[in-house]
Amino acid sequence: MILNFVDLSTPEGSFSSHPTDATLIRVDDLGITRGDGIFETAGVIDGVPLALEAHLARFAHSAAMLELPEPDLDLWRRVVVDTAHQMADVGVLAAVKFCMTRGIEGQVSAPTGWALGYLADDPTEVRRDGLDVVTLDRGYRHDVAETSPWLLQGAKTLSYAVNKAVLREAERRGASDVIFTSIDGYALEGPSASLIARIDGVYVTPPDSLGILKGTTQGDIFTELEARGLPTRVADIMVSELAGAEGLWLCSSTRGAAPIRTLDGKPVAIDHQATQAINDDLEKRRS
């Protein structure tokens, strides 16, 4: 693993490399005690961070939603690029997670920031064999981002207890991943992935106006699908439509497009050819 710690105490900012077991973060940092902070994870191939500008834009959007200090994106860009570059020779898919917290609890302090480079899980198996997925109610209506913006739906925060809890619930149900749903019947996203469904020949993903994250990998996939002349649409997907979809995928920075093979215990057809083409497109785009 590679660790760059970011000093945000001065206007210009700086960063420095440290051993990953170095003592750098205080136990009263709000990122630790409250999950009060933001993060992004960019995949890395041959030392190059993938979809970096999209990740930086989402990082800034999350900071604004949490009313954190506006991140200096040029500084963060240099941090992520440097961290990724140090993994240029690993020979497999890697990732950089970069984080910013509100700082020290009970004090007026600068934010805390760091970037951690690490080896990502090999996505070959899930791309080939697919995922067993369950739908779980997120507990909000589809318009929660408009009616209750203080709930921070659509921000990528360090508060991941719920996302981890739903994966444990999925495991109890014999599955490995989740599609969140709204209480009024809309399909949303996974705990760490965007949803793409092919419905009547059209690749569809839900809009971020539903209080979900704007997908960086999903955006790349749609760009490449459109370049191949295939129809795409950002639109609401009702939970009732999932059962009739011609294909379902959960997409993320390190996994690419992973097909869903069962949904709530019922088989879903895997279009292996489409899955391979989507992931081949991603690899070409990334190179």
BALOBA-1460 file (C-alpha; in Angstrom, 3 decimals):
// residues 287
<rec num="1" residu="m" x="0.000" y="0.000" z="0.000"/>
<rec num="2" residu="i" x="1.012" y="3.614" z="-0.648"/>
<rec num="3" residu="l" x="0.078" y="6.468" z="1.692"/>
<rec num="4" residu="n" x="0.213" y="10.188" z="0.970"/>
<rec num="5" residu="f" x="-0.858" y="12.457" z="3.829"/>
<rec num="6" residu="v" x="-2.252" y="15.850" z="2.838"/>
<rec num="7" residu="d" x="-1.494" y="18.973" z="4.887"/>
<rec num="8" residu="l" x="-4.506" y="21.272" z="4.477"/>
<rec num="9" residu="s" x="-3.497" y="23.755" z="7.167"/>
<rec num="10" residu="t" x="-2.112" y="26.303" z="4.683"/>
<rec num="11" residu="p" x="-3.826" y="27.907" z="1.667"/>
<rec num="12" residu="e" x="-1.472" y="26.258" z="-0.819"/>
<rec num="13" residu="g" x="-1.544" y="22.823" z="0.849"/>
<rec num="14" residu="s" x="1.041" y="20.072" z="0.434"/>
<rec num="15" residu="f" x="1.380" y="16.313" z="0.720"/>
<rec num="16" residu="s" x="4.040" y="13.857" z="1.783"/>
<rec num="17" residu="s" x="4.597" y="10.115" z="1.593"/>
<rec num="18" residu="h" x="4.497" y="7.979" z="4.758"/>
<rec num="19" residu="p" x="4.635" y="4.306" z="5.732"/>
<rec num="20" residu="t" x="1.104" y="2.920" z="5.889"/>
<rec num="21" residu="d" x="1.550" y="2.059" z="9.573"/>
<rec num="22" residu="a" x="2.557" y="5.627" z="10.474"/>
<rec num="23" residu="t" x="0.597" y="7.408" z="13.221"/>
<rec num="24" residu="l" x="-1.011" y="10.347" z="11.431"/>
<rec num="25" residu="i" x="-4.697" y="10.671" z="12.326"/>
<rec num="26" residu="r" x="-5.890" y="11.663" z="15.789"/>
<rec num="27" residu="v" x="-8.527" y="9.567" z="17.526"/>
<rec num="28" residu="d" x="-10.664" y="12.692" z="17.978"/>
<rec num="29" residu="d" x="-10.757" y="13.394" z="14.253"/>
<rec num="30" residu="l" x="-14.379" y="13.751" z="13.138"/>
<rec num="31" residu="g" x="-13.803" y="11.341" z="10.276"/>
<rec num="32" residu="i" x="-13.175" y="8.622" z="12.872"/>
<rec num="33" residu="t" x="-15.590" y="9.613" z="15.629"/>
<rec num="34" residu="r" x="-18.528" y="10.680" z="13.422"/>
<rec num="35" residu="g" x="-17.820" y="9.551" z="9.861"/>
<rec num="36" residu="d" x="-17.905" y="13.282" z="9.078"/>
<rec num="37" residu="g" x="-16.001" y="13.456" z="5.832"/>
<rec num="38" residu="i" x="-15.931" y="12.486" z="2.173"/>
<rec num="39" residu="f" x="-14.003" y="10.128" z="-0.063"/>
<rec num="40" residu="e" x="-13.578" y="8.836" z="-3.596"/>
<rec num="41" residu="t" x="-11.987" y="5.681" z="-4.982"/>
<rec num="42" residu="a" x="-10.372" y="5.721" z="-8.419"/>
<rec num="43" residu="g" x="-9.200" y="2.593" z="-10.168"/>
<rec num="44" residu="v" x="-5.585" y="2.561" z="-11.317"/>
<rec num="45" residu="i" x="-4.055" y="0.777" z="-14.320"/>
<rec num="46" residu="d" x="-0.327" y="1.007" z="-15.035"/>
<rec num="47" residu="g" x="0.014" y="3.876" z="-12.591"/>
<rec num="48" residu="v" x="-2.747" y="5.978" z="-14.189"/>
<rec num="49" residu="p" x="-5.876" y="6.890" z="-12.167"/>
<rec num="50" residu="l" x="-9.077" y="6.231" z="-14.096"/>
<rec num="51" residu="a" x="-11.900" y="8.767" z="-14.586"/>
<rec num="52" residu="l" x="-9.983" y="11.120" z="-12.312"/>
<rec num="53" residu="e" x="-11.761" y="14.319" z="-13.349"/>
<rec num="54" residu="a" x="-15.156" y="12.734" z="-12.724"/>
<rec num="55" residu="h" x="-14.008" y="11.578" z="-9.275"/>
<rec num="56" residu="l" x="-12.641" y="15.038" z="-8.449"/>
<rec num="57" residu="a" x="-15.887" y="16.693" z="-9.530"/>
<rec num="58" residu="r" x="-17.881" y="14.326" z="-7.312"/>
<rec num="59" residu="f" x="-15.428" y="14.940" z="-4.459"/>
<rec num="60" residu="a" x="-16.079" y="18.680" z="-4.718"/>
<rec num="61" residu="h" x="-19.845" y="18.087" z="-4.942"/>
<rec num="62" residu="s" x="-19.780" y="15.972" z="-1.777"/>
<rec num="63" residu="a" x="-17.726" y="18.628" z="0.026"/>
<rec num="64" residu="a" x="-20.280" y="21.283" z="-0.880"/>
<rec num="65" residu="m" x="-23.165" y="19.109" z="0.334"/>
<rec num="66" residu="l" x="-21.428" y="18.608" z="3.703"/>
<rec num="67" residu="e" x="-20.425" y="22.297" z="3.858"/>
<rec num="68" residu="l" x="-16.775" y="21.312" z="4.108"/>
<rec num="69" residu="p" x="-14.075" y="23.707" z="2.891"/>
<rec num="70" residu="e" x="-13.911" y="23.707" z="-0.895"/>
<rec num="71" residu="p" x="-11.163" y="21.249" z="-1.878"/>
<rec num="72" residu="d" x="-8.283" y="22.530" z="-3.972"/>
<rec num="73" residu="l" x="-8.783" y="20.137" z="-6.872"/>
<rec num="74" residu="d" x="-5.373" y="20.859" z="-8.346"/>
<rec num="75" residu="l" x="-3.760" y="19.753" z="-5.076"/>
<rec num="76" residu="w" x="-5.943" y="16.655" z="-4.834"/>
<rec num="77" residu="r" x="-5.261" y="15.843" z="-8.483"/>
<rec num="78" residu="r" x="-1.516" y="15.902" z="-7.792"/>
<rec num="79" residu="v" x="-1.958" y="13.762" z="-4.681"/>
<rec num="80" residu="v" x="-3.943" y="11.083" z="-6.504"/>
<rec num="81" residu="v" x="-1.655" y="11.078" z="-9.545"/>
<rec num="82" residu="d" x="1.419" y="10.742" z="-7.343"/>
<rec num="83" residu="t" x="-0.128" y="7.894" z="-5.332"/>
<rec num="84" residu="a" x="-1.197" y="6.081" z="-8.497"/>
<rec num="85" residu="h" x="2.196" y="6.583" z="-10.139"/>
<rec num="86" residu="q" x="3.876" y="4.795" z="-7.240"/>
<rec num="87" residu="m" x="1.851" y="1.691" z="-8.175"/>
<rec num="88" residu="a" x="2.809" y="1.719" z="-11.854"/>
<rec num="89" residu="d" x="4.664" y="-1.591" z="-11.659"/>
<rec num="90" residu="v" x="2.184" y="-3.717" z="-9.686"/>
<rec num="91" residu="g" x="0.914" y="-5.382" z="-12.877"/>
<rec num="92" residu="v" x="-2.710" y="-5.721" z="-11.711"/>
<rec num="93" residu="l" x="-5.667" y="-3.443" z="-11.090"/>
<rec num="94" residu="a" x="-5.031" y="-1.077" z="-8.200"/>
<rec num="95" residu="a" x="-6.986" y="1.773" z="-6.626"/>
<rec num="96" residu="v" x="-6.510" y="5.078" z="-4.829"/>
<rec num="97" residu="k" x="-8.928" y="6.060" z="-2.093"/>
<rec num="98" residu="f" x="-8.683" y="9.749" z="-1.210"/>
<rec num="99" residu="c" x="-10.405" y="11.176" z="1.843"/>
<rec num="100" residu="m" x="-11.050" y="14.507" z="3.552"/>
<rec num="101" residu="t" x="-12.589" y="14.909" z="7.019"/>
<rec num="102" residu="r" x="-13.863" y="17.954" z="8.895"/>
<rec num="103" residu="g" x="-10.864" y="17.788" z="11.209"/>
<rec num="104" residu="i" x="-10.570" y="17.678" z="14.990"/>
<rec num="105" residu="e" x="-13.735" y="17.467" z="17.067"/>
<rec num="106" residu="g" x="-14.347" y="20.442" z="19.372"/>
<rec num="107" residu="q" x="-11.684" y="22.602" z="17.738"/>
<rec num="108" residu="v" x="-11.390" y="25.012" z="14.865"/>
<rec num="109" residu="s" x="-9.028" y="23.000" z="12.711"/>
<rec num="110" residu="a" x="-8.065" y="22.364" z="9.138"/>
<rec num="111" residu="p" x="-9.558" y="19.319" z="7.426"/>
<rec num="112" residu="t" x="-7.612" y="16.081" z="7.529"/>
<rec num="113" residu="g" x="-6.729" y="14.534" z="4.181"/>
<rec num="114" residu="w" x="-4.958" y="11.507" z="2.789"/>
<rec num="115" residu="a" x="-4.735" y="9.233" z="-0.239"/>
<rec num="116" residu="l" x="-4.215" y="5.486" z="0.096"/>
<rec num="117" residu="g" x="-3.098" y="3.316" z="-2.802"/>
<rec num="118" residu="y" x="-3.820" y="-0.409" z="-2.651"/>
<rec num="119" residu="l" x="-4.366" y="-3.506" z="-4.792"/>
<rec num="120" residu="a" x="-7.984" y="-3.948" z="-5.868"/>
<rec num="121" residu="d" x="-9.847" y="-7.262" z="-5.835"/>
<rec num="122" residu="d" x="-9.617" y="-9.200" z="-9.081"/>
<rec num="123" residu="p" x="-12.962" y="-8.650" z="-10.895"/>
<rec num="124" residu="t" x="-12.565" y="-11.586" z="-13.308"/>
<rec num="125" residu="e" x="-14.812" y="-14.001" z="-11.431"/>
<rec num="126" residu="v" x="-17.759" y="-11.668" z="-10.811"/>
<rec num="127" residu="r" x="-17.625" y="-10.400" z="-14.393"/>
<rec num="128" residu="r" x="-17.787" y="-13.983" z="-15.647"/>
<rec num="129" residu="d" x="-20.127" y="-15.634" z="-13.133"/>
<rec num="130" residu="g" x="-22.282" y="-12.699" z="-12.040"/>
<rec num="131" residu="l" x="-23.660" y="-11.551" z="-8.702"/>
<rec num="132" residu="d" x="-26.441" y="-12.771" z="-6.459"/>
<rec num="133" residu="v" x="-28.294" y="-9.604" z="-5.459"/>
<rec num="134" residu="v" x="-31.217" y="-8.688" z="-3.227"/>
<rec num="135" residu="t" x="-33.332" y="-5.538" z="-3.180"/>
<rec num="136" residu="l" x="-33.414" y="-3.696" z="0.146"/>
<rec num="137" residu="d" x="-35.539" y="-0.704" z="1.073"/>
<rec num="138" residu="r" x="-33.453" y="2.397" z="1.784"/>
<rec num="139" residu="g" x="-36.358" y="3.858" z="3.764"/>
<rec num="140" residu="y" x="-36.764" y="7.105" z="1.808"/>
<rec num="141" residu="r" x="-39.015" y="8.266" z="-0.993"/>
<rec num="142" residu="h" x="-37.455" y="8.754" z="-4.419"/>
<rec num="143" residu="d" x="-37.529" y="12.554" z="-4.019"/>
<rec num="144" residu="v" x="-35.596" y="12.614" z="-0.732"/>
<rec num="145" residu="a" x="-32.796" y="14.742" z="-2.218"/>
<rec num="146" residu="e" x="-35.330" y="17.507" z="-2.884"/>
<rec num="147" residu="t" x="-37.487" y="17.180" z="0.211"/>
<rec num="148" residu="s" x="-34.739" y="16.491" z="2.780"/>
<rec num="149" residu="p" x="-31.319" y="17.631" z="1.501"/>
<rec num="150" residu="w" x="-29.922" y="17.521" z="5.040"/>
<rec num="151" residu="l" x="-29.969" y="13.711" z="4.809"/>
<rec num="152" residu="l" x="-27.059" y="14.065" z="2.347"/>
<rec num="153" residu="q" x="-28.344" y="11.475" z="-0.110"/>
<rec num="154" residu="g" x="-26.053" y="11.730" z="-3.130"/>
<rec num="155" residu="a" x="-22.934" y="12.664" z="-1.141"/>
<rec num="156" residu="k" x="-20.099" y="10.130" z="-0.891"/>
<rec num="157" residu="t" x="-19.384" y="10.301" z="2.822"/>
<rec num="158" residu="l" x="-17.190" y="8.306" z="5.183"/>
<rec num="159" residu="s" x="-20.313" y="7.241" z="7.090"/>
<rec num="160" residu="y" x="-20.567" y="3.729" z="5.644"/>
<rec num="161" residu="a" x="-22.149" y="1.807" z="8.519"/>
<rec num="162" residu="v" x="-25.433" y="1.406" z="6.613"/>
<rec num="163" residu="n" x="-23.683" y="0.275" z="3.430"/>
<rec num="164" residu="k" x="-21.792" y="-2.376" z="5.381"/>
<rec num="165" residu="a" x="-24.951" y="-3.430" z="7.231"/>
<rec num="166" residu="v" x="-26.859" y="-4.066" z="3.995"/>
<rec num="167" residu="l" x="-24.068" y="-6.297" z="2.704"/>
<rec num="168" residu="r" x="-24.282" y="-8.351" z="5.890"/>
<rec num="169" residu="e" x="-28.046" y="-8.595" z="5.382"/>
<rec num="170" residu="a" x="-27.469" y="-9.683" z="1.783"/>
<rec num="171" residu="e" x="-25.142" y="-12.420" z="3.021"/>
<rec num="172" residu="r" x="-27.798" y="-13.603" z="5.466"/>
<rec num="173" residu="r" x="-30.139" y="-13.922" z="2.481"/>
<rec num="174" residu="g" x="-27.619" y="-15.918" z="0.468"/>
<rec num="175" residu="a" x="-26.540" y="-13.021" z="-1.745"/>
<rec num="176" residu="s" x="-23.422" y="-10.894" z="-2.127"/>
<rec num="177" residu="d" x="-24.721" y="-7.475" z="-3.130"/>
<rec num="178" residu="v" x="-27.696" y="-5.141" z="-2.970"/>
<rec num="179" residu="i" x="-29.858" y="-2.837" z="-5.035"/>
<rec num="180" residu="f" x="-31.336" y="-0.133" z="-2.838"/>
<rec num="181" residu="t" x="-34.970" y="0.751" z="-3.478"/>
<rec num="182" residu="s" x="-37.111" y="3.688" z="-2.394"/>
<rec num="183" residu="i" x="-40.219" y="3.201" z="-0.273"/>
<rec num="184" residu="d" x="-42.323" y="4.253" z="-3.270"/>
<rec num="185" residu="g" x="-40.969" y="1.627" z="-5.642"/>
<rec num="186" residu="y" x="-37.967" y="3.130" z="-7.475"/>
<rec num="187" residu="a" x="-34.721" y="1.220" z="-8.076"/>
<rec num="188" residu="l" x="-31.713" y="3.272" z="-6.967"/>
<rec num="189" residu="e" x="-28.108" y="1.988" z="-6.716"/>
<rec num="190" residu="g" x="-25.888" y="-0.481" z="-4.927"/>
<rec num="191" residu="p" x="-24.033" y="0.324" z="-1.693"/>
<rec num="192" residu="s" x="-20.880" y="0.879" z="-3.752"/>
<rec num="193" residu="a" x="-22.015" y="0.623" z="-7.363"/>
<rec num="194" residu="s" x="-24.283" y="2.143" z="-9.993"/>
<rec num="195" residu="l" x="-27.155" y="0.201" z="-11.535"/>
<rec num="196" residu="i" x="-27.549" y="-0.296" z="-15.282"/>
<rec num="197" residu="a" x="-30.532" y="-2.177" z="-16.705"/>
<rec num="198" residu="r" x="-31.193" y="-3.077" z="-20.329"/>
<rec num="199" residu="i" x="-34.909" y="-2.639" z="-20.916"/>
<rec num="200" residu="d" x="-36.413" y="-3.095" z="-24.393"/>
<rec num="201" residu="g" x="-32.944" y="-2.827" z="-25.892"/>
<rec num="202" residu="v" x="-32.076" y="0.427" z="-24.126"/>
<rec num="203" residu="y" x="-29.371" y="0.703" z="-21.452"/>
<rec num="204" residu="v" x="-30.930" y="2.686" z="-18.595"/>
<rec num="205" residu="t" x="-29.514" y="4.071" z="-15.347"/>
<rec num="206" residu="p" x="-31.405" y="6.002" z="-12.651"/>
<rec num="207" residu="p" x="-30.790" y="9.786" z="-12.416"/>
<rec num="208" residu="d" x="-28.774" y="11.256" z="-9.564"/>
<rec num="209" residu="s" x="-31.793" y="13.464" z="-8.768"/>
<rec num="210" residu="l" x="-33.059" y="10.413" z="-6.851"/>
<rec num="211" residu="g" x="-30.402" y="11.062" z="-4.202"/>
<rec num="212" residu="i" x="-27.869" y="8.596" z="-5.597"/>
<rec num="213" residu="l" x="-24.262" y="9.042" z="-6.627"/>
<rec num="214" residu="k" x="-23.469" y="10.131" z="-10.157"/>
<rec num="215" residu="g" x="-21.660" y="7.045" z="-11.450"/>
<rec num="216" residu="t" x="-18.176" y="7.602" z="-12.852"/>
<rec num="217" residu="t" x="-17.863" y="4.116" z="-14.352"/>
<rec num="218" residu="q" x="-21.482" y="4.222" z="-15.513"/>
<rec num="219" residu="g" x="-20.690" y="7.489" z="-17.309"/>
<rec num="220" residu="d" x="-17.758" y="5.895" z="-19.129"/>
<rec num="221" residu="i" x="-19.889" y="2.884" z="-20.051"/>
<rec num="222" residu="f" x="-22.631" y="5.047" z="-21.543"/>
<rec num="223" residu="t" x="-20.083" y="7.054" z="-23.540"/>
<rec num="224" residu="e" x="-18.729" y="3.873" z="-25.087"/>
<rec num="225" residu="l" x="-22.155" y="2.319" z="-25.688"/>
<rec num="226" residu="e" x="-23.238" y="5.460" z="-27.515"/>
<rec num="227" residu="a" x="-20.038" y="5.391" z="-29.588"/>
<rec num="228" residu="r" x="-21.048" y="1.893" z="-30.712"/>
<rec num="229" residu="g" x="-24.488" y="3.183" z="-31.684"/>
<rec num="230" residu="l" x="-26.338" y="1.555" z="-28.790"/>
<rec num="231" residu="p" x="-29.181" y="3.476" z="-27.105"/>
<rec num="232" residu="t" x="-28.800" y="4.737" z="-23.548"/>
<rec num="233" residu="r" x="-31.091" y="6.668" z="-21.247"/>
<rec num="234" residu="v" x="-30.908" y="8.246" z="-17.804"/>
<rec num="235" residu="a" x="-34.402" y="7.673" z="-16.440"/>
<rec num="236" residu="d" x="-36.382" y="6.347" z="-13.508"/>
<rec num="237" residu="i" x="-36.461" y="2.570" z="-13.184"/>
<rec num="238" residu="m" x="-39.290" y="1.083" z="-11.178"/>
<rec num="239" residu="v" x="-38.497" y="-1.983" z="-9.068"/>
<rec num="240" residu="s" x="-41.263" y="-3.791" z="-10.941"/>
<rec num="241" residu="e" x="-39.293" y="-3.330" z="-14.193"/>
<rec num="242" residu="l" x="-36.202" y="-5.172" z="-12.955"/>
<rec num="243" residu="a" x="-37.716" y="-8.626" z="-13.324"/>
<rec num="244" residu="g" x="-38.334" y="-8.060" z="-17.032"/>
<rec num="245" residu="a" x="-34.962" y="-6.514" z="-17.839"/>
<rec num="246" residu="e" x="-32.844" y="-8.184" z="-20.515"/>
<rec num="247" residu="g" x="-29.750" y="-7.648" z="-18.380"/>
<rec num="248" residu="l" x="-28.743" y="-6.026" z="-15.097"/>
<rec num="249" residu="w" x="-25.299" y="-4.816" z="-14.059"/>
<rec num="250" residu="l" x="-23.709" y="-3.235" z="-10.988"/>
<rec num="251" residu="c" x="-20.821" y="-0.998" z="-12.042"/>
<rec num="252" residu="s" x="-17.961" y="0.448" z="-10.023"/>
<rec num="253" residu="s" x="-14.451" y="1.810" z="-10.427"/>
<rec num="254" residu="t" x="-12.596" y="-1.377" z="-9.550"/>
<rec num="255" residu="r" x="-15.134" y="-4.017" z="-10.596"/>
<rec num="256" residu="g" x="-16.148" y="-2.586" z="-13.942"/>
<rec num="257" residu="a" x="-19.519" y="-3.994" z="-15.055"/>
<rec num="258" residu="a" x="-20.560" y="-7.062" z="-13.061"/>
<rec num="259" residu="p" x="-23.727" y="-8.790" z="-14.307"/>
<rec num="260" residu="i" x="-26.485" y="-9.803" z="-11.908"/>
<rec num="261" residu="r" x="-27.356" y="-13.506" z="-12.128"/>
<rec num="262" residu="t" x="-30.075" y="-13.679" z="-9.467"/>
<rec num="263" residu="l" x="-32.308" y="-10.967" z="-8.010"/>
<rec num="264" residu="d" x="-34.155" y="-11.782" z="-4.789"/>
<rec num="265" residu="g" x="-33.494" y="-15.453" z="-5.481"/>
<rec num="266" residu="k" x="-34.877" y="-15.446" z="-9.021"/>
<rec num="267" residu="p" x="-32.599" y="-16.075" z="-12.031"/>
<rec num="268" residu="v" x="-31.579" y="-13.169" z="-14.240"/>
<rec num="269" residu="a" x="-30.237" y="-13.868" z="-17.706"/>
<rec num="270" residu="i" x="-26.589" y="-12.909" z="-18.122"/>
<rec num="271" residu="d" x="-25.660" y="-11.472" z="-21.491"/>
<rec num="272" residu="h" x="-22.039" y="-12.580" z="-21.492"/>
<rec num="273" residu="q" x="-21.346" y="-11.010" z="-24.874"/>
<rec num="274" residu="a" x="-22.650" y="-7.609" z="-23.801"/>
<rec num="275" residu="t" x="-20.789" y="-7.831" z="-20.472"/>
<rec num="276" residu="q" x="-17.532" y="-8.656" z="-22.220"/>
<rec num="277" residu="a" x="-18.021" y="-5.826" z="-24.723"/>
<rec num="278" residu="i" x="-18.771" y="-3.306" z="-21.961"/>
<rec num="279" residu="n" x="-15.690" y="-4.278" z="-19.983"/>
<rec num="280" residu="d" x="-13.540" y="-4.368" z="-23.126"/>
<rec num="281" residu="d" x="-14.756" y="-0.830" z="-23.881"/>
<rec num="282" residu="l" x="-13.797" y="0.227" z="-20.362"/>
<rec num="283" residu="e" x="-10.334" y="-1.257" z="-20.722"/>
<rec num="284" residu="k" x="-9.805" y="0.472" z="-24.070"/>
<rec num="285" residu="r" x="-11.022" y="3.764" z="-22.681"/>
<rec num="286" residu="r" x="-8.741" y="3.418" z="-19.696"/>
<rec num="287" residu="s" x="-5.707" y="2.671" z="-21.834"/>
